[in-house]
Amino acid sequence: MRDAATDENGQTGQHAPLRTHMTRREARALAEAQTRASAAAAVQQSNELAADVTNGFSAQAQNEVGVSPAGIPFAQPPVPVPEPVSDFDYTSGFPRVSSAAGSLPAVGASSASYPSEPLVTAAAKATPPTTAAAPASPEMPGPAVLPEVEPIHHRRRAQRSRMRRKSSQRRRGIIIITVVLVLIIVGAGGATWYIKRSLDAKGKDYEGQGSGQIEVSIPEGANGTNIAQILEESGVVASTRAFINACTDQEDACKSIQPGTYLMAKHMSAVSALARLVDDANRLDSQITLGPGLTKWQIKDQLVKKGGFSPEDVDAAFAAAPGLPEAAGGNVEGWLAPGSYLAMPGQSATEIVGKMVANNIQRLKASGLAPDKWQEFLTKASIVQREGSDLQKQDYAKIARVIENRLDVSKETMGFMNMDSTVLYGLGEKAKERKLPSKTEVADASNPYNTYKHKGLPPSPIGVVGEYAFKGTLKPAAGNWLYFTTVDLNTGETRFSSTHAEQDANVELLKQFCNAHSDLCQG
């Protein structure tokens, strides 16, 4: 396309009005056509140059070198090169020619101002004119300069990039919203939990003594929390927390609750429920309690009075004694473990006694003692229990050492234990409440348990062994004591000595106490 169109006869005419803009498809088609035209022109120039070389002269050389009339060649001055086209007329669709360019050069002039590229850019302006002339090319207008069209794959890549950015922004927005919602939910849940915990810390509670009646059973081994749950499930207290709070305020009372069946009321305050549980008057079952130092005769009394068994049933139970080792010789004394036992409806005395024996064997096994040492150990421990006092728990291990020292026949006591507790036990049930034997009883050699007259250990244990005496006998204290005397039966104060003279002085202190408390000394 040119500003002035040339028809087939070479005549110049005006073009019809053109559109001010091309479509992208038209621009692309025009660019392809120009590229093909440029390629064809390049091929033509190549062919012409080859022909010039063959003839010995190139068209370029003829333009640059003149020949004188005499046939002598001379150099011609360079032909001025017009300013390249740099602007594009978007109104006509043709390049705008600078006025400085003048008319088109004649044939033979340098064609450097007419580049073969389809588009003339600013780079063409920057290229300086060369002295070497290119081969002459046919006169043709400069190509139209079109706006650069972005390749379609670039546009698609940009579109995908924008879509990815938008998608990423949406994802970030969703994540932020989700996190905010989660924080709101967690915060609300935390606030609810805190409020609920604050309310539960106090616990719902009823007021007063309640109403109606209900039987509640507390199993063995139940702790304060277990008891609270049982009471809440039974409708006695309003909440577990309320009863636990009451137990915290009255810890000793809570620990004294014994297993068994109790007569309770509905909708009681936690404090009222605790008070009723520690009152034996509210018990509906029978509880037998074996305290440290009790003899089998005292245990029999409890089974008869609290368990509702006949004396004959108890004697039969002692004789049967399920689980009793042969070393015991059929005697349950010392083999009944301390603790509380329930006499439930339908339960026999033999079953209860069997449980007492089983509990004792269990702790003997746990101690690590060999079974053939159990009888001897229980005999020593039962004497330690009767001679000592829970008022002076630290003395149990010392008394155990005295027994070990007295059994040594090389010592001053020559193997005699000289224990009042064994003499009293040998007197039988009639002396079960006494603390000291009389002089006559001490002199009575017919009593097999009289360790003043018989060397070594007595024939059997003499009572229930408590935990402190049990542990003290397992690990006797270190010392060379041979004697000890309890000088105050009220406080349990006991003095230990290594010589008979020291012992005599301690006995005098005991006599002084007995003179002031004759009821305690003679029983």
C-alpha positions as CSV (number, residue, x, y, z in Angstrom):
1,M,0.0,0.0,0.0
2,R,1.2,3.5,-0.8
3,D,0.0,7.1,-0.4
4,A,-0.4,7.4,-4.1
5,A,-1.6,4.2,-5.7
6,T,-0.1,3.2,-9.1
7,D,-2.4,1.4,-11.4
8,E,-1.4,-1.2,-14.0
9,N,-0.5,1.5,-16.5
10,G,1.7,3.4,-14.1
11,Q,-0.8,6.1,-13.5
12,T,-1.2,7.6,-10.1
13,G,-4.6,7.9,-8.5
14,Q,-6.1,8.5,-5.1
15,H,-7.2,5.6,-2.9
16,A,-10.7,5.3,-1.6
17,P,-11.1,6.4,2.1
18,L,-9.6,3.8,4.4
19,R,-10.6,2.6,7.8
20,T,-8.8,4.4,10.6
21,H,-8.0,1.1,12.3
22,M,-7.2,-2.4,11.3
23,T,-8.4,-5.5,13.0
24,R,-5.8,-7.7,14.6
25,R,-6.4,-10.3,12.0
26,E,-5.9,-7.8,9.1
27,A,-2.7,-6.5,10.8
28,R,-1.4,-10.0,11.2
29,A,-2.2,-10.9,7.5
30,L,-0.5,-7.7,6.3
31,A,2.6,-8.4,8.4
32,E,2.8,-11.9,7.0
33,A,2.5,-10.6,3.4
34,Q,5.2,-8.0,4.0
35,T,7.4,-10.7,5.4
36,R,6.9,-12.9,2.3
37,A,7.6,-9.8,0.0
38,S,10.8,-9.0,1.9
39,A,11.9,-12.6,1.5
40,A,11.2,-12.6,-2.2
41,A,13.1,-9.3,-2.6
42,A,16.0,-10.8,-0.8
43,V,16.1,-13.8,-3.1
44,Q,15.9,-11.5,-6.1
45,Q,18.8,-9.3,-4.9
46,S,20.8,-12.4,-4.2
47,N,20.3,-13.6,-7.8
48,E,21.2,-10.2,-9.2
49,L,24.3,-10.0,-7.1
50,A,25.4,-13.4,-8.3
51,A,24.9,-12.2,-11.9
52,D,27.0,-9.1,-11.3
53,V,29.8,-11.1,-9.9
54,T,29.7,-13.3,-13.0
55,N,30.0,-10.3,-15.3
56,G,32.8,-8.8,-13.2
57,F,30.9,-5.8,-12.1
58,S,28.3,-5.4,-9.4
59,A,25.6,-2.8,-9.7
60,Q,26.9,-1.3,-6.5
61,A,30.5,-0.9,-7.9
62,Q,29.1,0.9,-11.0
63,N,27.3,3.4,-8.8
64,E,30.2,4.1,-6.6
65,V,33.0,4.2,-9.3
66,G,32.9,6.5,-12.3
67,V,34.7,6.2,-15.7
68,S,36.3,9.1,-17.4
69,P,36.0,9.7,-21.2
70,A,39.5,8.3,-21.4
71,G,38.3,5.1,-19.9
72,I,39.9,5.8,-16.5
73,P,37.7,5.0,-13.5
74,F,37.3,7.5,-10.8
75,A,35.5,7.5,-7.4
76,Q,32.1,9.2,-7.3
77,P,31.0,11.1,-4.2
78,P,28.6,9.3,-2.1
79,V,24.9,9.9,-2.8
80,P,23.0,11.6,0.1
81,V,20.9,9.1,1.9
82,P,17.4,10.2,2.7
83,E,16.1,10.2,6.3
84,P,14.4,6.8,7.0
85,V,10.7,6.7,7.6
86,S,10.0,6.8,11.3
87,D,6.4,7.7,11.6
88,F,3.2,6.0,10.8
89,D,0.0,7.7,9.7
90,Y,-2.8,5.9,11.6
91,T,-5.4,7.9,9.7
92,S,-4.4,6.7,6.2
93,G,-2.8,3.4,7.3
94,F,0.4,4.4,5.4
95,P,3.8,5.5,6.7
96,R,4.4,9.3,6.9
97,V,7.4,10.4,4.7
98,S,9.6,13.1,6.2
99,S,9.9,16.3,4.1
100,A,13.6,16.1,4.5
101,A,13.8,12.9,2.4
102,G,12.8,14.7,-0.8
103,S,11.9,12.8,-3.8
104,L,12.8,9.2,-4.2
105,P,16.3,8.6,-5.4
106,A,16.9,7.6,-9.0
107,V,17.8,4.2,-10.1
108,G,21.3,3.4,-9.1
109,A,21.2,5.4,-5.9
110,S,21.8,3.7,-2.6
111,S,18.9,1.8,-1.3
112,A,20.1,1.8,2.3
113,S,17.2,4.1,3.2
114,Y,14.7,1.4,2.3
115,P,15.3,-1.5,4.6
116,S,13.9,-4.8,3.7
117,E,12.3,-5.4,7.1
118,P,8.5,-5.3,7.2
119,L,8.5,-2.7,10.0
120,V,10.5,0.4,10.3
121,T,11.5,1.2,13.9
122,A,13.5,3.7,15.8
123,A,16.5,1.3,15.4
124,A,16.6,2.1,11.7
125,K,17.1,5.8,12.5
126,A,20.0,5.0,14.7
127,T,21.8,3.1,11.9
128,P,24.4,5.4,10.3
129,P,24.5,5.5,6.4
130,T,27.2,3.2,4.9
131,T,29.5,4.1,2.0
132,A,28.9,0.7,0.4
133,A,25.8,0.9,-1.8
134,A,23.4,-2.0,-1.9
135,P,22.3,-3.3,-5.3
136,A,19.6,-1.3,-6.9
137,S,16.1,-2.5,-6.1
138,P,12.8,-1.7,-7.8
139,E,11.1,1.4,-6.7
140,M,8.5,0.6,-4.1
141,P,6.9,2.4,-1.2
142,G,8.0,1.9,2.4
143,P,6.0,-0.7,4.4
144,A,3.2,0.4,6.6
145,V,4.2,0.6,10.3
146,L,1.6,-1.3,12.4
147,P,1.1,-1.3,16.1
148,E,2.8,-4.2,17.7
149,V,0.4,-7.1,18.4
150,E,1.1,-9.1,21.6
151,P,1.4,-12.8,20.7
152,I,-1.6,-14.8,21.8
153,H,0.4,-17.2,23.9
154,H,1.7,-14.2,25.9
155,R,-1.9,-13.0,26.4
156,R,-3.0,-16.4,27.6
157,R,0.0,-16.7,30.0
158,A,-0.9,-13.3,31.4
159,Q,-4.5,-14.3,31.7
160,R,-3.6,-17.5,33.5
161,S,-1.3,-15.5,35.8
162,R,-4.1,-13.1,36.6
163,M,-6.4,-16.1,37.3
164,R,-3.8,-17.7,39.6
165,R,-3.4,-14.4,41.5
166,K,-7.1,-14.1,41.9
167,S,-7.4,-17.7,43.0
168,S,-4.6,-17.3,45.5
169,Q,-6.2,-14.2,46.8
170,R,-9.5,-16.0,47.2
171,R,-7.7,-18.9,49.0
172,R,-6.0,-16.5,51.4
173,G,-9.3,-14.8,52.0
174,I,-11.0,-18.1,52.8
175,I,-8.1,-19.1,55.1
176,I,-8.3,-15.8,57.0
177,I,-12.0,-16.1,57.4
178,T,-11.7,-19.7,58.5
179,V,-9.1,-18.9,61.1
180,V,-11.2,-16.0,62.4
181,L,-14.2,-18.2,62.7
182,V,-12.2,-20.9,64.5
183,L,-10.8,-18.4,66.9
184,I,-14.3,-17.1,67.6
185,I,-15.6,-20.6,68.2
186,V,-12.7,-21.6,70.4
187,G,-13.0,-18.4,72.3
188,A,-16.7,-19.0,72.9
189,G,-16.0,-22.6,73.9
190,G,-13.3,-21.5,76.3
191,A,-15.5,-18.9,77.9
192,T,-18.3,-21.5,78.3
193,W,-15.9,-24.0,79.8
194,Y,-14.5,-21.3,82.2
195,I,-18.0,-20.3,83.3
196,K,-19.0,-24.0,83.7
197,R,-15.9,-24.8,85.7
198,S,-16.3,-21.8,87.9
199,L,-19.8,-23.0,88.7
200,D,-18.7,-26.6,89.1
201,A,-15.9,-25.5,91.5
202,K,-18.6,-24.7,94.0
203,G,-21.1,-27.4,92.9
204,K,-24.8,-27.5,93.1
205,D,-26.0,-28.4,96.6
206,Y,-29.2,-29.0,98.4
207,E,-30.1,-27.5,101.8
208,G,-31.0,-29.1,105.0
209,Q,-31.4,-32.8,106.1
210,G,-33.4,-33.9,103.1
211,S,-36.5,-36.0,103.2
212,G,-37.5,-39.7,102.8
213,Q,-35.3,-42.7,103.2
214,I,-32.9,-44.5,100.9
215,E,-30.3,-47.2,101.5
216,V,-26.8,-46.5,100.1
217,S,-24.0,-49.0,100.1
218,I,-20.4,-47.9,100.2
219,P,-18.0,-50.6,98.9
220,E,-14.6,-51.4,100.4
221,G,-11.8,-49.3,99.0
222,A,-14.0,-46.4,98.0
223,N,-12.4,-43.0,98.3
224,G,-14.0,-39.6,98.7
225,T,-14.7,-39.2,94.9
226,N,-16.2,-42.7,94.6
227,I,-18.5,-42.0,97.6
228,A,-19.5,-38.6,96.1
229,Q,-20.5,-40.3,92.8
230,I,-22.5,-42.9,94.6
231,L,-24.4,-40.3,96.6
232,E,-25.1,-38.2,93.5
233,E,-26.4,-41.2,91.5
234,S,-28.6,-42.2,94.5
235,G,-30.1,-38.7,94.6
236,V,-28.7,-38.0,98.1
237,V,-26.6,-35.0,97.1
238,A,-27.0,-32.5,94.3
239,S,-23.5,-32.9,92.8
240,T,-20.3,-34.8,93.2
241,R,-18.4,-31.5,93.6
242,A,-20.5,-30.4,96.6
243,F,-19.6,-33.6,98.5
244,I,-15.9,-33.4,97.5
245,N,-15.9,-29.8,98.8
246,A,-17.4,-31.0,102.1
247,C,-14.7,-33.8,102.3
248,T,-12.0,-31.2,101.7
249,D,-13.3,-29.1,104.5
250,Q,-13.6,-32.1,106.9
251,E,-10.8,-34.3,105.7
252,D,-10.6,-36.4,108.9
253,A,-14.3,-37.1,108.9
254,C,-14.3,-38.2,105.3
255,K,-11.4,-40.6,105.9
256,S,-13.3,-42.2,108.8
257,I,-16.2,-43.4,106.5
258,Q,-16.4,-47.2,106.6
259,P,-17.7,-49.5,104.0
260,G,-21.2,-50.7,104.5
261,T,-24.9,-49.9,104.0
262,Y,-26.3,-46.7,105.4
263,L,-29.8,-45.3,105.8
264,M,-29.7,-41.9,104.1
265,A,-32.3,-39.3,102.9
266,K,-33.0,-37.8,99.5
267,H,-31.9,-34.3,98.6
268,M,-29.5,-33.8,101.6
269,S,-26.9,-31.1,101.8
270,A,-23.4,-32.4,101.3
271,V,-22.4,-31.6,104.9
272,S,-25.5,-33.4,106.3
273,A,-24.7,-36.5,104.1
274,L,-21.2,-36.6,105.4
275,A,-22.3,-36.3,109.1
276,R,-24.7,-39.2,108.6
277,L,-22.1,-41.4,107.0
278,V,-19.7,-41.1,110.0
279,D,-22.5,-41.9,112.5
280,D,-22.6,-45.7,113.1
281,A,-26.2,-45.3,114.2
282,N,-27.1,-45.0,110.5
283,R,-25.5,-48.3,109.5
284,L,-27.9,-51.0,108.4
285,D,-25.3,-53.8,108.1
286,S,-22.8,-55.3,110.6
287,Q,-19.2,-54.2,110.6
288,I,-16.5,-56.0,112.4
289,T,-13.4,-54.0,113.1
290,L,-10.1,-55.7,113.9
291,G,-7.8,-53.2,115.7
292,P,-4.1,-53.8,116.4
293,G,-3.5,-56.0,119.5
294,L,-6.9,-57.6,119.6
295,T,-7.0,-61.3,120.6
296,K,-9.1,-64.0,119.0
297,W,-11.5,-63.8,122.0
298,Q,-12.1,-60.2,121.5
299,I,-12.6,-60.8,117.8
300,K,-15.1,-63.5,118.6
301,D,-17.1,-61.0,120.7
302,Q,-17.4,-58.7,117.7
303,L,-18.6,-61.5,115.4
304,V,-21.3,-62.4,117.8
305,K,-22.4,-58.9,118.7
306,K,-22.0,-57.1,115.4
307,G,-22.1,-59.9,112.9
308,G,-25.1,-61.6,114.5
309,F,-23.4,-65.0,114.6
310,S,-23.7,-67.5,117.4
311,P,-20.7,-68.3,119.6
312,E,-20.8,-71.9,118.1
313,D,-20.7,-70.5,114.6
314,V,-17.6,-68.4,115.4
315,D,-15.8,-71.3,117.1
316,A,-16.5,-73.4,114.0
317,A,-15.2,-70.7,111.8
318,F,-12.0,-70.4,113.8
319,A,-11.5,-74.2,113.5
320,A,-12.1,-74.2,109.8
321,A,-10.2,-71.0,109.0
322,P,-9.9,-71.3,105.2
323,G,-6.3,-70.7,104.0
324,L,-4.7,-71.0,107.4
325,P,-1.1,-72.5,107.0
326,E,-0.2,-75.7,108.7
327,A,2.5,-73.8,110.7
328,A,-0.2,-72.1,112.6
329,G,-1.2,-75.5,114.1
330,G,-4.9,-74.7,113.7
331,N,-4.7,-71.6,115.8
332,V,-6.0,-68.4,114.1
333,E,-4.3,-66.1,116.7
334,G,-2.0,-63.6,115.0
335,W,-3.2,-64.8,111.5
336,L,-6.2,-62.4,111.3
337,A,-5.3,-59.2,109.5
338,P,-6.5,-55.9,111.0
339,G,-9.1,-53.8,109.2
340,S,-12.9,-53.6,108.8
341,Y,-15.0,-56.4,107.6
342,L,-18.7,-56.4,106.6
343,A,-21.1,-59.1,107.7
344,M,-23.5,-59.0,104.8
345,P,-26.9,-60.8,104.8
346,G,-26.4,-64.4,103.9
347,Q,-22.7,-64.4,104.6
348,S,-21.2,-67.0,107.0
349,A,-18.7,-66.5,109.8
350,T,-16.4,-68.9,108.1
351,E,-16.3,-66.7,104.9
352,I,-15.5,-63.6,107.0
353,V,-12.7,-65.4,108.9
354,G,-11.3,-66.8,105.6
355,K,-11.1,-63.2,104.3
356,M,-9.2,-62.1,107.4
357,V,-6.6,-64.9,106.9
358,A,-6.3,-64.2,103.2
359,N,-5.5,-60.5,103.9
360,N,-2.8,-61.4,106.3
361,I,-1.1,-63.9,104.0
362,Q,-1.2,-61.2,101.3
363,R,0.9,-58.8,103.3
364,L,3.3,-61.5,104.4
365,K,3.9,-62.3,100.8
366,A,4.4,-58.7,100.0
367,S,7.0,-58.4,102.8
368,G,9.4,-60.9,101.1
369,L,9.6,-63.2,104.1
370,A,9.9,-66.9,103.4
371,P,6.7,-68.9,104.2
372,D,8.5,-71.0,106.8
373,K,9.4,-67.8,108.7
374,W,5.8,-66.5,108.9
375,Q,4.8,-68.1,112.2
376,E,7.9,-67.0,114.0
377,F,7.7,-63.5,112.6
378,L,4.0,-63.1,113.6
379,T,4.8,-64.3,117.1
380,K,7.6,-61.6,117.5
381,A,5.5,-58.9,115.8
382,S,2.4,-59.7,118.0
383,I,4.6,-59.2,121.2
384,V,6.0,-56.0,119.8
385,Q,2.4,-54.8,119.1
386,R,1.2,-55.6,122.7
387,E,4.3,-54.2,124.4
388,G,4.4,-51.0,122.4
389,S,1.9,-48.2,121.7
390,D,0.7,-46.2,118.7
391,L,1.3,-43.2,120.9
392,Q,5.0,-43.9,120.5
393,K,5.3,-45.5,117.1
394,Q,9.0,-45.0,116.9
395,D,9.5,-47.5,119.8
396,Y,8.2,-50.5,117.8
397,A,11.6,-51.0,116.0
398,K,13.4,-50.7,119.4
399,I,11.2,-53.2,121.1
400,A,11.9,-55.6,118.2
401,R,15.6,-55.2,118.8
402,V,15.2,-55.9,122.5
403,I,13.4,-59.2,121.6
404,E,16.2,-60.2,119.3
405,N,18.9,-59.4,121.9
406,R,17.0,-61.3,124.7
407,L,16.7,-64.4,122.6
408,D,20.5,-64.5,122.6
409,V,21.4,-66.9,125.5
410,S,24.8,-65.3,125.9
411,K,23.3,-62.1,127.0
412,E,22.5,-61.1,130.6
413,T,18.9,-62.3,130.2
414,M,20.1,-65.8,129.1
415,G,17.3,-66.3,126.5
416,F,14.4,-65.3,128.7
417,M,12.2,-62.7,127.1
418,N,10.5,-61.6,130.4
419,M,7.5,-60.1,128.7
420,D,4.4,-59.1,130.7
421,S,2.2,-59.2,127.6
422,T,2.8,-63.0,127.1
423,V,2.0,-63.8,130.7
424,L,-1.3,-61.9,130.4
425,Y,-2.2,-63.7,127.2
426,G,-1.5,-67.1,128.8
427,L,-4.1,-66.3,131.5
428,G,-6.8,-66.4,128.8
429,E,-9.9,-64.4,128.2
430,K,-10.2,-63.3,131.8
431,A,-7.1,-61.1,131.5
432,K,-7.8,-59.6,128.0
433,E,-8.4,-56.1,129.3
434,R,-5.4,-56.0,131.8
435,K,-2.0,-54.4,131.2
436,L,0.2,-55.9,133.9
437,P,0.3,-59.3,135.6
438,S,0.5,-59.8,139.3
439,K,3.6,-61.1,141.1
440,T,1.8,-64.4,141.6
441,E,1.0,-64.7,137.9
442,V,4.6,-63.9,136.9
443,A,5.8,-66.7,139.2
444,D,3.4,-69.3,137.8
445,A,5.4,-71.6,135.6
446,S,2.3,-73.5,134.5
447,N,1.5,-70.8,132.1
448,P,3.1,-71.8,128.8
449,Y,3.2,-68.2,127.8
450,N,5.0,-67.1,130.9
451,T,8.3,-65.9,129.3
452,Y,9.7,-65.2,132.7
453,K,9.8,-69.0,133.3
454,H,10.1,-70.3,129.8
455,K,13.0,-69.4,127.5
456,G,12.5,-68.4,123.9
457,L,9.3,-67.4,122.1
458,P,5.8,-68.4,123.4
459,P,3.9,-71.2,121.6
460,S,2.0,-68.8,119.2
461,P,1.3,-65.2,118.4
462,I,-0.7,-63.3,121.0
463,G,-2.9,-61.0,118.9
464,V,-3.5,-58.9,115.8
465,V,-0.4,-57.3,114.3
466,G,-0.9,-53.6,113.2
467,E,1.0,-52.0,110.4
468,Y,3.5,-50.1,112.6
469,A,4.5,-53.2,114.6
470,F,4.7,-55.2,111.4
471,K,7.1,-52.8,109.8
472,G,9.2,-52.3,113.0
473,T,9.6,-56.1,113.4
474,L,10.7,-56.4,109.7
475,K,13.5,-53.9,110.4
476,P,14.5,-53.8,114.0
477,A,16.5,-50.7,115.2
478,A,20.2,-50.9,115.9
479,G,21.1,-51.0,119.6
480,N,22.3,-53.2,122.5
481,W,19.2,-52.8,124.7
482,L,18.1,-55.7,126.8
483,Y,15.3,-54.0,128.8
484,F,12.6,-51.5,128.4
485,T,9.8,-50.3,130.7
486,T,6.8,-48.2,130.0
487,V,6.8,-45.7,132.7
488,D,3.6,-43.9,131.8
489,L,0.7,-46.0,130.6
490,N,-1.3,-43.0,129.6
491,T,1.3,-41.5,127.2
492,G,3.1,-44.7,126.3
493,E,6.4,-43.3,127.3
494,T,9.0,-46.1,127.3
495,R,12.6,-46.2,128.5
496,F,15.2,-48.5,127.1
497,S,18.4,-49.7,129.0
498,S,21.3,-52.1,128.5
499,T,21.9,-53.1,132.1
500,H,19.8,-54.5,134.9
501,A,20.6,-51.5,137.2
502,E,19.2,-49.1,134.6
503,Q,16.2,-51.3,134.3
504,D,15.6,-51.3,138.1
505,A,15.6,-47.5,138.0
506,N,13.0,-47.5,135.3
507,V,10.8,-50.0,137.2
508,E,10.8,-47.6,140.1
509,L,9.3,-44.9,137.8
510,L,6.6,-47.4,136.8
511,K,5.8,-48.2,140.4
512,Q,5.3,-44.5,141.1
513,F,2.9,-44.2,138.2
514,C,1.0,-47.3,139.4
515,N,0.7,-45.9,142.9
516,A,-1.0,-42.9,141.3
517,H,-3.1,-44.9,138.8
518,S,-3.8,-48.3,140.4
519,D,-6.8,-48.8,138.2
520,L,-4.6,-48.8,135.1
521,C,-1.9,-51.0,136.5
522,Q,-4.1,-53.9,137.9
523,G,-6.8,-53.7,135.3
